[in-house]
């Protein structure tokens, strides 16, 4: 099992898919990394040499913000919006959808489980 950016990536999956287990690397970024290092797309992580794993690790460190750094950056951006009391910051603070979705119905993921209101039934 290879360890890249502090994450144990699964060894039985293709390299391109296994890299997506790292927070901040999706399918597109993983494909660019694999293509840039001239690694065959059908190769599995367990078939990689130590040198190739090291090349992947260096490419990620050089070109991508991942895991802890990325999480910290995103949380600091949200905190900044909340401190500025911008519209988006207020939506974050209240736990409501931030990007203009309707809240009359739906938005249950963001608002949480529905709370019954006494005397509402008619």
Secondary structure as UniProt FT lines:
FT   STRAND          2..4
FT   TURN            5..6
FT   STRAND          7..9
FT   TURN            11..12
FT   HELIX           15..18
FT   HELIX           19..21
FT   TURN            23..24
FT   HELIX           27..36
FT   TURN            37..38
FT   TURN            41..42
FT   HELIX           45..47
FT   HELIX           50..63
FT   HELIX           67..84
FT   HELIX           87..94
FT   HELIX           108..111
FT   TURN            118..119
//
